[in-house]
Amino acid sequence: MHTELGVVRTTIERPDAAAVAALSAFGTATVHEAMGRTGLTRPYLRPVYPSARLCGPAVTVLLQPGDNWMLHVAAEQIRPGDVVVAACTTESEDGFFGELLATSFRSRGCAGLVIDGGVRDVADLAAMDFPVFSRAINARGTVKATLGSVNVPVVCANAPVRPGDVMLADADGVVVVPRERAAEVAEASARREAAEAGKRERLRSGELGLDMYGMRGPLAALGLRYED
């Protein structure tokens, strides 16, 4: 997927805004499970401040290592509510993004950044409440010398991301929802949360997971025994 360089696609297909809003109500774990335990990026992508959370359609960026030029190019393609998703042609933990680019992105209505690379100015990002999920925090700067691409399919922390796919990120991680499945996954997530609410009440009342999930029989079949 990392083969197309020097192109900016100015028209992308975004999912229905109502579906994105519905997805934003759920956590990444719920959405991941509701999609059949798919869609997660690698767990090394972490929020740069604890309360960071984002949800929105992806504007994708393919970066070259140590070069943040295409993030500046991508700013022009951001529409309100979009999340910028940046991958790199090879592993790089340089500080591609900081407070100045966040200021630029926010002026375009950007909902946050997911980057398989480094960022800096994290105290400023926290003060701005600009959500960022990154591979690293690194003060090392970058150059503007080589072409990448904007709005092409990328692989970000092992997860395929297409322009317009929905990115959801919170303290538990980052999940990618295919844009054409956004409404379906939101509905499945709602059903999952409703089912969990009932289980929560049973557990709160003192019922054991061993009984609620019917675990005793399978455990006994495998030879689990209790001894005084």
Secondary structure, 3 states (H helix, E strand, C coil): CCCCCCCECCCCCCCCHHHHHHHCCCCHHHHHHHCCCCCECCCCCEECCCCCCEEEEEEEEEEECCECHHHHHHHCCCCCCCEEEEEECCCCCCEEECHHHHHHHHHCCCCEEEEEEEECCHHHHHHHCCCEEEEEECCCCCECCCCCEECCCEEECCEEECCCCEEEEECCEEEEECHHHHHHHHHHHHHHHHHHHHHHHHHHCCCCHHHHCCCHHHHHHCCCCCCC
